[in-house]
Amino acid sequence: MGKITIFSALFLATAFTAQTRVNYNLTVTHPDKSERKYNMNLDVDGDKTYFYDEKVLENSKYPSKSNQFLVHHIPDGENTQIVFSHENLPFKIKSQDKINWKLENDFKEVGEHKLQKATANFGERTWTAWFCPDISMNEGPYKFRDLPGLIFELSDTENVFFYQMISIEKFNADSKKLGFDFNKAQDISAEKYDKLMGNFLDNPFQKQRNQLGNGVELNIDDKDVRAQDLNKMTAEFRKSVKNTYPPAVEIDQFKFYKEKILN
């Protein structure tokens, strides 16, 4: 584990009643064993927490490349996940996600911090978390929380996801806040979003096919496009998407990933 930056013991005793940002490195391994790396932020702000790609701070319209943009409402435990369509339109999926952790009698030290191991099954994956009981903050990346301490490391048994906490900082006057307009994201159920993405993956060029059927001439990259060209483009797309679309944390909820991409 790399260097961790945390403030003094006094900060640790008081920080989590204030606005706090926890920084994570996320490594995602695709089916072809290629890796994508993301810098992720976990913002604790009053009665809400926000987990998102750091680049969303730079550009509020930046679509989440990790597909792990989440708002957690602490009082009622509701999660609101921001997902994007194939046209980069934002949607909101609301859910209650209770993770049943098993605390293990395994410990390790990272720097001056003693971590304890916990395991759980979630989203048809088995997870191992290492949390720090000395930091009284029952938060972690994405939907993983409710351990008696902050999660420092988290991974699944297939090594698709690996989260590593790298720093904790307190908000100050210079801290940039998340500027995403959540009101512009439409409500959608997990089932409808799953169907939307499944239909797109079945026929990613449906719009272009309809245009050809209506007699519209298509030109892409200064080349005329015909139906047989769309067939070839569809085959190439289905091959490439396996290793470009971000893996789903919950493959039981996002069935399109399991059925249309993994298989």
ROKOLTI-503939 format. One line per 5 residues: number of its first residue (from 0); for each residue z, x, y of N, C-alpha, C, CB. Coordinates in steps of 0.2 Angstrom, whole numbers, padded with zeros to 4 digits, always signed. Each point is the difference from the previous one (the first is absolute). Glycine has a CB too. Example, Ala and Ser with C-alpha at 12.3 -4.5 7.8 and 13.67 -1.06 7.14 Angstrom:
<rs>
0) +0039:+0066:-0028:+0000:-0004:+0006:+0000:+0004:+0006:+0006:-0009:-0006  -0010:+0007:+0011:+0001:+0004:+0006:+0003:-0004:+0005:-0010:+0006:-0003
</rs>
This chain:
<rs>
0) +0000:+0004:-0006:+0000:-0004:+0006:+0000:+0004:+0006:+0006:-0009:-0006  -0010:+0007:+0011:-0001:+0005:+0006:+0006:-0001:+0005:-0012:-0001:-0001  +0012:+0004:+0007:+0005:+0000:+0004:+0001:-0008:+0003:-0002:+0012:+0003  +0009:-0013:-0003:+0002:-0007:+0003:+0003:+0001:+0007:+0001:-0005:-0012  -0002:+0001:+0017:+0003:+0001:+0006:+0004:-0006:+0001:-0009:+0007:+0005
5) +0016:-0006:-0004:+0004:-0006:+0001:+0005:+0003:+0005:-0001:-0005:-0012  +0004:+0000:+0016:+0004:+0002:+0006:+0007:+0001:-0003:-0007:-0007:+0008  +0012:+0008:-0004:+0007:+0002:-0002:+0003:-0006:-0003:+0000:+0008:+0010  +0006:-0006:-0013:+0004:-0005:-0004:+0002:-0005:+0005:+0004:+0009:-0008  -0003:-0008:+0014:+0002:-0005:+0005:-0006:-0005:+0001:+0008:+0008:+0006
10) -0014:-0005:-0006:-0006:-0005:+0000:+0000:-0004:-0006:-0006:+0009:+0007  +0007:-0006:-0013:-0001:-0004:-0006:+0006:-0006:+0000:-0005:+0011:-0006  +0010:-0010:+0009:+0005:-0005:+0000:-0001:-0006:+0005:+0008:+0009:-0003  -0013:-0007:+0008:-0001:-0005:+0005:-0007:-0003:+0000:+0009:+0005:+0006  -0014:-0001:-0008:-0007:-0001:+0001:-0002:-0006:-0003:-0002:+0012:+0000
15) +0004:-0015:-0005:-0003:-0005:-0003:+0002:-0007:+0002:-0001:+0007:-0010  +0006:-0007:+0016:+0001:-0006:+0004:-0005:+0000:+0006:+0012:+0000:-0004  -0016:+0005:+0004:-0005:+0000:+0006:-0007:+0001:-0003:+0009:+0006:+0007  -0014:-0005:-0003:-0006:+0000:-0002:-0002:+0007:-0003:-0003:-0008:+0009  +0000:+0008:-0015:+0000:+0006:-0004:-0007:+0000:-0003:+0012:+0001:-0002
20) -0015:+0005:+0002:-0007:+0001:-0003:+0001:+0005:-0006:-0006:-0002:+0011  +0004:+0000:-0017:+0000:+0005:-0006:-0007:+0001:-0001:+0011:-0004:-0005  -0013:+0011:+0004:-0007:+0002:-0001:+0000:+0002:-0008:-0001:+0004:+0012  -0005:-0007:-0015:-0001:+0002:-0007:-0007:+0003:+0000:+0008:-0009:-0004  -0009:+0013:-0001:-0006:+0002:-0003:-0002:-0004:-0006:+0001:+0012:+0005
25) -0007:-0015:-0005:-0002:-0003:-0006:-0006:+0003:-0003:+0005:-0011:+0005  -0005:+0012:-0011:-0005:+0003:-0004:-0003:-0005:-0005:+0004:+0012:+0002  -0010:-0014:-0002:-0003:-0005:-0004:-0005:+0003:-0005:+0002:-0009:+0009  -0002:+0008:-0015:-0004:+0003:-0005:-0005:-0005:-0002:+0008:+0009:-0004  -0014:-0009:+0005:-0005:-0005:-0002:-0002:+0001:-0008:-0005:+0000:+0012
30) +0001:-0004:-0015:-0002:+0000:-0007:-0004:+0007:-0002:+0000:-0013:+0000  -0003:+0015:+0005:-0004:+0007:-0001:+0004:+0006:+0001:-0010:-0006:+0003  +0017:+0005:-0002:+0005:+0005:+0001:-0001:+0003:+0007:+0000:+0002:-0012  -0004:-0004:+0016:+0000:+0002:+0007:+0006:-0003:+0004:-0013:+0001:+0000  +0015:+0003:+0005:+0006:-0002:+0004:-0001:-0002:+0007:+0006:+0007:-0007
35) -0003:-0012:+0009:+0000:-0002:+0008:+0007:+0001:+0002:-0010:-0008:-0001  +0011:+0011:+0007:+0007:+0001:+0003:+0000:-0004:+0006:+0001:+0011:-0005  +0005:-0014:+0006:+0001:-0004:+0006:+0007:+0002:+0003:-0007:-0010:-0005  +0007:+0010:+0012:+0007:+0000:+0003:+0002:-0007:+0002:-0003:+0011:+0005  +0009:-0013:-0008:+0002:-0007:+0001:+0007:+0000:+0004:-0006:-0003:-0011
40) +0007:-0002:+0015:+0006:-0001:+0004:+0003:-0006:-0003:-0005:+0005:+0010  +0012:-0005:-0010:+0004:-0005:-0001:+0005:-0001:+0006:+0000:+0002:-0013  -0001:-0007:+0017:+0003:-0002:+0006:+0006:-0005:-0002:-0010:+0003:+0007  +0016:-0001:-0005:+0005:-0005:-0001:+0002:-0002:+0007:+0005:+0005:-0010  -0006:-0011:+0012:+0000:-0003:+0007:+0003:-0007:+0000:-0010:+0007:+0003
45) +0017:-0007:-0002:+0004:-0006:+0000:+0000:-0003:-0007:-0003:-0002:+0012  +0001:-0004:-0012:+0000:-0004:-0006:-0007:+0000:-0004:+0009:-0007:+0005  -0013:+0012:-0003:-0006:+0001:-0004:-0002:+0007:-0001:-0004:-0010:+0005  +0001:+0012:-0011:-0003:+0006:-0001:-0007:+0000:-0001:+0010:+0003:-0006  -0014:+0002:+0008:-0007:+0001:+0000:-0002:+0006:-0004:-0001:-0006:+0011
50) -0004:+0005:-0016:-0002:+0006:-0003:-0008:+0000:+0000:+0010:+0000:-0008  -0013:+0005:+0011:-0007:+0000:+0001:-0002:+0008:+0001:+0001:-0011:+0006  -0008:+0011:-0006:-0003:+0006:+0001:+0001:+0003:+0007:-0009:-0003:-0009  +0011:+0009:+0009:+0001:+0003:+0007:-0005:-0001:+0005:+0007:+0008:-0006  -0014:-0008:+0004:-0005:-0001:+0004:-0001:-0006:+0004:-0006:+0008:-0008
55) +0010:-0013:+0005:+0000:-0007:+0004:+0004:+0001:+0006:+0000:-0006:-0011  +0004:+0011:+0012:+0003:+0002:+0006:-0005:+0002:+0006:+0011:+0003:-0006  -0016:+0001:+0003:-0005:+0002:+0005:-0005:-0005:+0002:+0001:+0011:-0005  -0003:-0016:+0000:-0005:-0005:+0001:+0003:-0006:-0004:-0010:+0008:+0001  +0012:-0013:+0003:+0003:-0006:-0002:-0005:-0004:-0004:+0008:-0001:+0009
60) -0015:+0002:-0009:-0005:-0004:-0004:-0002:+0004:-0006:-0004:-0005:+0011  +0007:+0011:-0012:-0001:+0004:-0006:+0002:-0004:-0006:+0002:+0011:+0007  -0007:-0012:-0012:+0001:-0003:-0006:+0004:+0004:-0005:-0010:-0007:+0002  +0015:+0005:-0005:+0005:+0004:-0004:-0004:+0003:-0006:+0010:-0008:+0003  -0011:+0014:-0003:-0004:+0003:-0005:+0004:+0001:-0007:-0006:+0006:+0009
65) +0012:-0006:-0008:+0005:+0000:-0006:+0001:-0007:-0003:+0006:+0010:+0005  -0008:-0015:-0001:+0001:-0007:-0002:+0008:-0001:-0001:-0012:-0001:-0006  +0016:+0004:+0010:+0007:-0001:-0001:+0003:-0001:+0007:+0000:+0007:-0010  -0002:-0012:+0013:+0002:-0002:+0007:+0005:-0006:-0001:-0011:+0004:+0006  +0017:-0003:-0004:+0005:-0005:-0002:+0006:-0001:+0005:-0002:+0003:-0012
70) +0004:-0009:+0013:+0005:-0002:+0004:+0005:-0003:-0004:-0007:-0002:+0010  +0014:+0004:-0010:+0005:-0003:-0004:+0005:-0003:+0005:-0002:+0008:-0009  +0004:-0015:+0008:+0004:-0003:+0004:+0007:+0000:-0004:-0009:-0008:+0005  +0014:+0012:-0002:+0006:+0002:-0003:+0004:-0007:-0002:+0000:+0012:+0006  +0001:-0016:-0001:+0005:-0006:-0001:-0002:-0004:-0007:+0002:+0000:+0013
75) -0009:-0002:-0013:-0001:-0004:-0006:-0004:+0004:-0005:-0001:-0010:+0008  +0000:+0016:-0008:-0003:+0004:-0005:-0008:-0001:-0001:+0011:+0000:-0005  -0014:-0003:+0010:-0007:-0002:-0001:-0004:+0006:+0002:+0002:-0012:+0003  -0007:+0014:-0007:-0005:+0005:+0002:-0007:-0004:+0003:+0005:+0008:-0009  -0008:-0005:+0014:-0006:-0002:+0002:-0005:+0006:+0000:+0005:-0009:+0008
80) -0009:+0009:-0013:-0005:+0006:-0001:-0007:-0002:+0004:+0005:+0003:-0011  -0007:+0002:+0015:-0006:+0000:+0003:-0006:+0003:-0004:+0006:+0000:+0011  -0010:-0004:-0013:-0006:+0002:-0004:-0006:-0001:+0004:+0006:-0003:-0011  -0012:+0006:+0009:-0006:-0001:+0003:-0006:-0002:-0004:+0004:+0009:+0008  -0008:-0013:-0006:-0006:-0002:-0004:-0005:+0006:+0000:+0002:-0012:+0003
85) -0008:+0011:-0006:-0005:+0005:+0000:-0003:+0000:+0006:-0002:-0002:-0012  +0003:-0002:+0017:-0003:+0000:+0007:+0006:+0002:+0005:-0008:-0009:-0003  +0013:+0012:+0000:+0006:+0003:+0004:+0003:-0006:+0004:-0006:+0011:+0001  +0006:-0017:-0003:+0004:-0005:+0003:+0007:+0000:-0003:-0011:-0007:+0002  +0016:+0007:+0002:+0007:+0000:-0002:+0003:-0007:-0003:+0001:+0009:+0008
90) +0002:-0009:-0013:+0004:-0006:-0003:+0007:+0002:-0001:-0011:-0004:-0005  +0015:-0001:+0005:+0007:+0000:-0002:+0002:-0003:-0006:+0003:+0000:+0012  +0000:+0004:-0017:+0003:-0003:-0006:+0007:+0000:+0000:-0010:+0004:-0006  +0013:-0009:+0005:+0008:-0001:+0000:+0002:+0000:-0007:+0000:-0006:+0011  +0006:+0009:-0012:+0003:+0000:-0007:+0007:+0002:+0000:-0011:+0003:-0005
95) +0014:-0004:+0000:+0007:+0002:-0002:+0000:+0004:-0006:+0005:-0010:+0005  -0003:+0017:-0004:-0001:+0005:-0005:+0007:+0003:-0002:-0012:+0002:+0004  +0015:-0005:-0009:+0006:+0003:-0002:-0001:+0005:-0005:+0006:-0011:+0002  -0004:+0017:-0001:+0000:+0006:-0005:+0006:+0001:-0003:-0009:+0005:+0006  +0010:-0006:-0013:+0006:+0001:-0004:+0000:+0008:-0002:+0000:-0012:-0004
100) +0004:+0015:+0008:+0001:+0007:-0001:+0005:+0002:-0006:-0003:+0002:+0012  +0002:+0003:-0015:+0005:+0002:-0005:+0003:+0007:+0002:-0005:-0006:-0009  +0011:+0007:+0011:+0002:+0006:+0002:+0002:+0005:-0006:+0005:-0006:+0010  -0008:+0012:-0009:+0000:+0005:-0006:+0006:+0005:+0002:-0012:-0002:-0003  +0015:+0005:-0002:+0005:+0005:+0001:-0004:+0007:+0000:+0009:-0007:-0006
105) -0014:+0007:+0010:-0003:+0007:+0001:+0000:+0001:+0008:-0008:-0002:-0011  +0009:+0009:+0012:+0000:+0002:+0007:-0004:+0006:+0001:+0012:-0005:+0001  -0014:+0006:+0005:-0003:+0007:+0002:+0002:+0001:+0007:-0009:-0001:-0008  +0008:+0007:+0010:+0001:+0002:+0007:-0006:+0002:+0004:+0012:+0004:-0003  -0013:-0006:+0009:-0006:+0001:+0004:+0003:+0003:+0007:-0008:-0008:-0006
110) +0008:+0015:+0006:+0004:+0002:+0006:+0007:-0001:+0000:-0010:-0002:+0007  +0013:-0001:-0002:+0007:-0002:+0000:+0002:-0007:-0003:+0001:+0009:+0010  -0007:-0012:-0012:+0001:-0007:-0002:+0000:-0001:-0007:-0006:-0003:+0011  +0011:-0001:-0014:+0000:-0001:-0007:-0003:-0007:-0001:+0011:+0007:-0001  -0016:-0007:-0004:-0004:-0006:-0001:+0002:-0003:-0007:-0009:+0004:+0008
115) +0009:-0011:-0008:+0001:-0003:-0007:-0007:-0004:-0002:+0013:-0001:+0003  -0014:+0001:-0009:-0006:-0003:-0003:+0001:-0007:-0001:-0003:+0011:-0006  -0002:-0015:+0007:+0000:-0007:-0002:-0007:-0002:-0003:+0009:-0003:+0009  -0009:-0002:-0013:-0007:-0002:-0003:-0001:-0007:+0000:+0001:+0009:-0007  -0007:-0012:+0007:-0001:-0007:+0001:-0008:-0001:-0003:+0009:-0001:+0010
120) -0010:-0005:-0012:-0006:-0003:-0001:-0003:-0004:+0006:+0002:+0001:-0013  -0007:+0000:+0015:-0003:-0004:+0006:-0007:+0000:+0000:+0010:+0002:+0007  -0014:-0007:-0006:-0007:-0001:+0000:-0004:+0003:-0006:+0002:+0001:+0012  +0001:-0002:-0018:-0003:+0003:-0006:+0000:+0007:+0000:-0007:-0010:-0001  +0012:+0014:+0005:+0000:+0007:-0001:+0008:+0001:+0000:-0011:+0002:+0007
125) +0012:+0004:-0010:+0007:+0002:-0001:+0001:+0006:+0005:+0001:-0003:-0012  +0005:+0002:+0016:+0001:+0004:+0006:+0007:+0005:-0001:-0006:-0009:+0007  +0006:+0014:-0004:+0006:+0005:+0000:+0001:+0001:+0008:-0002:+0005:-0012  +0008:-0006:+0014:+0002:+0001:+0007:+0006:+0005:+0000:-0004:-0011:+0004  +0004:+0016:+0001:+0005:+0004:+0001:+0003:-0002:+0007:-0005:+0010:-0007
130) +0011:-0012:+0007:+0003:-0002:+0007:+0006:+0004:+0002:-0005:-0012:-0003  +0007:+0011:+0009:+0005:+0004:+0002:+0006:-0004:+0002:-0008:+0009:+0005  +0013:-0010:-0009:+0006:-0004:+0002:+0004:+0002:+0006:+0001:-0002:-0012  -0002:+0008:+0014:+0003:+0002:+0007:-0003:-0003:+0006:+0003:+0010:-0006  -0009:-0013:+0005:-0003:-0003:+0006:+0000:-0007:-0001:-0008:+0010:+0002
135) +0012:-0014:+0001:+0002:-0007:-0001:-0006:-0004:+0003:+0013:+0002:+0000  -0018:-0002:-0003:-0006:-0003:+0002:-0004:-0002:-0006:-0001:+0006:+0011  +0001:-0013:-0013:-0003:-0002:-0006:-0007:-0002:+0001:+0011:-0004:-0004  -0015:+0009:+0007:-0007:-0001:+0001:-0004:+0005:-0004:+0002:-0004:+0011  -0009:+0003:-0011:-0004:+0005:-0003:-0007:-0002:+0001:+0008:+0002:-0009
140) -0013:+0001:+0006:-0007:-0001:+0002:-0003:-0007:-0003:-0002:+0012:+0000  -0002:-0015:+0004:-0004:-0006:-0003:+0006:-0005:-0001:-0010:+0006:-0005  +0010:-0009:-0001:+0004:-0006:-0002:+0006:+0003:-0003:-0009:-0008:-0001  +0010:+0014:+0000:+0006:+0003:-0004:+0006:+0001:+0005:-0009:+0006:-0008  +0014:-0009:+0006:+0006:+0000:+0004:+0006:-0003:-0004:-0006:-0001:+0011
145) +0012:+0000:-0008:+0006:-0003:-0003:+0003:+0005:-0005:-0005:-0011:+0002  +0004:+0018:-0001:+0004:+0004:-0004:+0006:+0003:+0005:-0010:+0004:-0007  +0015:-0002:+0004:+0006:+0002:+0005:-0001:+0007:+0003:+0007:-0007:-0007  -0013:+0007:+0011:-0001:+0006:+0003:-0008:+0001:+0001:+0010:+0005:-0005  -0012:-0001:+0010:-0007:+0001:+0002:-0004:+0003:-0006:+0003:+0001:+0012
150) -0009:-0004:-0013:-0004:+0003:-0005:-0003:+0006:+0002:-0002:-0011:-0005  +0003:+0017:+0002:-0004:+0006:+0002:-0006:+0001:-0004:+0011:+0005:+0003  -0011:-0006:-0009:-0006:+0000:-0004:-0001:-0006:-0004:+0001:+0013:-0001  -0008:-0014:+0000:-0002:-0006:-0005:-0006:+0001:-0003:+0006:-0008:+0008  -0007:+0007:-0014:-0006:+0001:-0004:+0000:-0005:-0006:-0001:+0012:+0004
155) -0005:-0013:-0006:-0001:-0004:-0006:-0002:+0004:-0006:-0004:-0010:+0007  +0005:+0008:-0013:-0001:+0004:-0006:-0007:+0002:-0001:+0010:-0006:-0005  -0015:+0003:+0008:-0007:+0002:-0001:-0002:+0005:+0005:-0002:-0011:-0005  +0007:+0013:+0010:-0001:+0004:+0005:-0006:-0002:+0005:+0005:+0009:-0007  -0006:-0015:+0008:-0005:-0003:+0005:+0003:+0001:+0007:-0004:-0008:-0009
160) +0011:+0006:+0009:+0003:+0000:+0007:+0006:+0005:+0000:-0004:-0012:+0002  +0004:+0016:+0003:+0006:+0005:+0001:+0002:+0000:+0008:-0004:+0007:-0010  +0009:-0010:+0011:+0003:+0000:+0007:+0005:+0005:+0001:-0002:-0012:+0001  +0002:+0015:+0004:+0005:+0006:+0002:+0002:-0001:+0007:-0005:+0008:-0009  +0012:-0009:+0010:+0003:+0000:+0007:+0000:+0007:+0003:+0007:-0010:-0004
165) -0009:+0010:+0010:-0001:+0007:+0003:+0005:+0000:+0006:-0012:+0001:-0004  +0013:-0006:+0008:+0004:+0000:+0006:+0003:-0007:+0002:-0007:+0010:+0004  +0013:-0010:-0001:+0003:-0006:+0003:+0001:+0002:+0008:+0005:-0004:-0011  -0007:-0001:+0015:+0001:+0001:+0007:+0002:-0006:+0003:-0009:+0009:+0000  +0013:-0008:+0006:+0002:-0006:+0004:-0005:-0002:+0005:+0012:+0003:-0003
170) -0014:-0009:+0004:-0004:-0002:+0006:+0003:+0003:+0006:-0005:-0010:-0006  +0000:+0012:+0011:+0003:+0001:+0007:-0006:-0002:+0004:+0007:+0010:-0003  -0006:-0009:+0010:-0005:-0002:+0005:-0007:+0002:-0001:+0010:+0000:+0008  -0011:+0005:-0012:-0007:+0003:-0001:-0003:-0002:-0006:+0004:+0010:+0007  +0000:-0014:-0011:-0002:-0002:-0007:-0006:-0005:+0001:+0011:+0003:-0005
175) -0016:-0002:+0001:-0006:-0005:+0001:+0002:-0006:-0005:-0009:+0009:+0003  +0008:-0015:-0001:+0002:-0006:-0004:-0007:-0002:-0003:+0010:-0003:+0007  -0009:-0001:-0012:-0005:-0003:-0004:-0003:-0006:+0005:+0005:+0003:-0012  -0012:-0002:+0013:-0003:-0005:+0004:-0004:-0005:-0003:+0000:+0009:+0008  +0000:-0010:-0015:-0004:-0004:-0003:+0001:-0008:+0002:-0001:+0009:-0010
180) -0004:-0013:+0011:+0001:-0007:+0002:+0000:-0004:-0007:-0005:+0002:+0012  +0011:-0003:-0014:+0001:-0004:-0006:-0002:-0007:+0000:+0009:+0007:-0003  -0010:-0010:+0009:-0002:-0007:+0001:-0008:-0001:-0001:+0009:-0001:+0008  -0012:+0007:-0008:-0007:+0000:-0002:-0002:+0000:-0007:-0002:+0005:+0011  +0007:-0004:-0015:-0001:+0000:-0007:+0001:-0007:-0003:+0004:+0012:-0001
185) -0009:-0015:-0003:+0001:-0007:-0003:+0004:+0000:-0006:-0011:-0002:+0005  +0015:-0003:-0006:+0004:-0001:-0006:-0005:-0002:-0006:+0010:-0004:+0007  -0008:+0007:-0012:-0004:-0001:-0006:+0004:+0001:-0006:-0010:+0004:+0005  +0009:-0007:-0011:+0004:+0001:-0006:-0002:+0006:-0003:+0003:-0013:-0001  +0001:+0015:-0004:-0002:+0006:-0004:-0006:-0002:-0004:+0012:+0005:+0000
190) -0012:-0011:-0003:-0005:-0003:-0004:-0007:+0000:+0003:+0009:-0007:-0006  -0009:+0004:+0013:-0006:-0001:+0003:-0003:+0007:+0002:+0004:-0011:+0004  +0001:+0016:-0002:-0003:+0006:+0002:-0003:+0004:-0006:+0009:+0001:+0009  -0005:-0002:-0015:-0003:+0003:-0006:-0007:-0003:-0002:+0012:+0001:-0004  -0013:-0007:+0005:-0006:-0004:-0001:-0006:+0003:+0005:+0006:-0010:-0005
195) -0004:+0010:+0011:-0004:+0003:+0005:-0003:+0007:-0001:+0006:-0007:+0008  -0001:+0011:-0010:-0002:+0007:-0002:-0004:+0001:-0006:+0010:+0004:+0006  -0008:-0009:-0011:-0004:+0000:-0007:-0007:-0002:+0001:+0011:-0002:-0005  -0012:-0003:+0009:-0007:-0003:+0002:-0004:+0006:+0003:+0004:-0012:+0001  -0001:+0015:+0004:-0004:+0006:+0003:-0002:+0005:-0005:+0007:-0003:+0011
200) -0002:+0005:-0015:-0002:+0006:-0005:-0005:-0003:-0005:+0012:+0005:+0002  -0012:-0011:-0003:-0005:-0003:-0005:-0007:+0001:+0003:+0008:-0008:-0005  -0008:+0007:+0011:-0007:+0000:+0004:+0001:+0002:+0007:-0004:-0009:-0007  +0005:+0016:+0008:+0001:+0003:+0007:-0006:-0001:+0005:+0007:+0008:-0006  -0012:-0010:+0003:-0006:-0001:+0005:-0003:-0007:+0000:-0003:+0012:-0002
205) +0008:-0017:+0001:-0002:-0007:+0000:-0003:-0002:+0006:+0009:-0002:-0008  -0006:+0004:+0014:-0003:-0002:+0007:-0007:+0003:+0000:+0011:+0000:+0005  -0013:+0006:-0007:-0007:+0003:+0001:-0004:-0004:-0005:+0004:+0011:+0003  -0002:-0013:-0009:-0004:-0004:-0005:-0002:-0007:+0003:+0006:+0006:-0010  -0001:-0009:+0013:-0001:-0006:+0004:-0006:+0000:+0005:+0012:-0003:-0003
210) -0011:+0009:+0007:-0005:+0001:+0005:-0007:+0001:-0003:+0009:+0005:+0007  -0010:-0001:-0012:-0006:+0001:-0003:-0003:-0007:-0003:+0003:+0012:-0003  +0002:-0016:+0000:-0002:-0007:-0002:-0003:-0004:+0005:+0008:+0001:-0009  -0005:+0000:+0015:-0003:-0004:+0006:-0005:+0003:+0004:+0011:-0004:+0001  -0014:+0009:-0004:-0006:+0003:+0003:+0001:+0005:+0005:-0006:-0010:-0003
215) +0012:+0012:+0004:+0002:+0005:+0005:-0002:+0007:-0003:+0009:-0007:+0005  -0012:+0011:-0001:-0002:+0007:-0002:+0006:+0005:+0002:-0012:-0002:+0002  +0014:+0006:-0008:+0006:+0004:+0001:-0003:+0007:+0001:+0008:-0008:-0007  -0004:+0012:+0011:-0002:+0007:+0001:+0007:+0004:+0001:-0011:-0003:+0005  +0012:+0007:-0010:+0006:+0004:+0001:-0002:+0008:+0000:+0007:-0009:-0007
220) -0004:+0012:+0012:-0002:+0007:+0000:-0008:+0001:+0001:+0011:+0004:-0006  -0014:-0008:+0010:-0007:+0000:+0001:-0004:-0001:-0007:+0002:+0008:+0010  +0001:-0011:-0015:-0004:-0001:-0006:+0000:-0008:-0001:+0003:+0011:-0005  -0008:-0014:+0003:+0000:-0007:-0002:+0003:-0001:-0006:-0011:-0001:+0005  +0015:-0004:-0006:+0005:-0001:-0006:-0003:-0007:-0003:+0010:+0006:+0006
225) -0011:-0005:-0013:-0002:-0006:-0004:+0006:-0001:-0005:-0012:+0002:+0002  +0011:-0008:-0006:+0005:-0002:-0004:+0002:+0005:-0005:-0004:-0011:+0001  -0001:+0015:-0004:+0001:+0005:-0005:+0004:+0006:+0003:-0011:-0003:-0006  +0010:+0004:+0013:+0004:+0005:+0003:+0007:-0002:+0000:-0010:+0003:+0007  +0011:-0009:-0005:+0007:-0003:+0000:+0004:+0001:-0007:-0004:-0008:+0009
230) +0000:+0007:-0014:+0002:+0001:-0007:+0003:+0007:-0001:-0008:-0009:-0004  +0004:+0014:+0006:+0002:+0007:+0000:+0006:+0001:+0004:-0012:+0003:-0003  +0012:-0005:+0009:+0005:+0001:+0004:+0007:-0003:-0002:-0008:+0000:+0009  +0007:-0006:-0013:+0006:-0003:-0003:+0003:+0004:-0005:-0005:-0011:+0003  +0001:+0014:-0007:+0002:+0004:-0006:+0003:+0007:+0003:-0009:-0005:-0007
235) +0006:+0008:+0012:+0003:+0006:+0003:+0007:-0002:+0003:-0012:+0005:+0002  +0012:-0011:+0001:+0007:-0002:+0004:+0005:+0000:-0006:-0006:-0006:+0010  +0005:+0002:-0015:+0005:-0001:-0005:+0002:+0007:-0003:-0005:-0012:-0003  +0001:+0016:+0002:+0002:+0007:-0002:+0004:+0004:+0005:-0011:+0000:-0007  +0009:-0001:+0013:+0004:+0004:+0005:+0007:-0003:+0002:-0011:+0004:+0004
240) +0011:-0010:-0005:+0006:-0004:+0003:+0006:+0002:-0005:-0007:-0009:+0005  +0006:+0011:-0011:+0005:+0001:-0005:+0005:+0006:+0003:-0007:-0004:-0010  +0004:+0009:+0014:+0003:+0006:+0002:+0001:+0000:+0008:-0004:+0006:-0010  +0002:-0012:+0013:+0001:+0000:+0007:+0005:-0005:+0002:-0012:+0004:+0002  +0012:-0010:-0005:+0005:-0005:+0002:+0007:+0002:-0002:-0009:-0009:-0002
245) +0014:+0008:+0007:+0006:+0002:-0002:+0003:-0004:-0006:+0002:+0003:+0012  +0001:+0001:-0016:+0004:-0004:-0006:+0005:-0005:+0002:-0002:+0010:-0007  +0002:-0015:+0003:+0005:-0005:+0002:+0007:+0002:-0003:-0009:-0009:+0000  +0014:+0008:+0004:+0007:+0001:-0002:+0002:-0005:-0005:+0003:+0005:+0010  -0005:-0011:-0009:+0002:-0006:-0004:-0007:-0002:-0004:+0010:-0004:+0008
250) -0011:+0006:-0013:-0006:-0002:-0004:+0000:-0007:-0003:-0002:+0012:-0002  +0008:-0014:+0002:+0001:-0007:-0003:-0001:-0005:+0006:+0008:+0004:-0008  -0007:-0002:+0014:-0002:-0005:+0006:-0007:+0001:+0002:+0012:+0001:+0004  -0015:+0005:-0003:-0007:+0001:+0002:-0004:+0001:-0006:+0004:+0005:+0011  -0005:-0010:-0015:-0004:+0000:-0006:-0007:+0003:+0001:+0007:-0010:-0005
255) -0010:+0009:+0011:-0007:+0002:+0001:+0000:+0008:-0001:-0002:-0010:+0008  +0007:+0013:-0007:+0000:+0007:+0000:+0000:+0002:-0008:+0006:+0002:+0011  -0002:-0005:-0015:+0000:+0001:-0007:-0006:-0002:-0004:+0012:-0001:+0001  -0015:-0005:+0001:-0005:-0003:-0003:-0007:+0003:+0002:+0007:-0010:-0002  -0008:+0011:+0009:-0006:+0002:+0002:-0001:+0007:+0002:+0000:-0011:+0005
260) +0005:+0015:-0005:+0000:+0007:+0002:+0002:+0004:-0005:+0002:-0003:+0011  +0004:+0002:-0014:+0002:+0004:-0006:-0004:+0000:-0006:+0011:-0001:+0005  -0013:-0006:-0007:-0004:-0001:-0006:-0007:+0001:+0001:+0008:-0008:-0003
</rs>
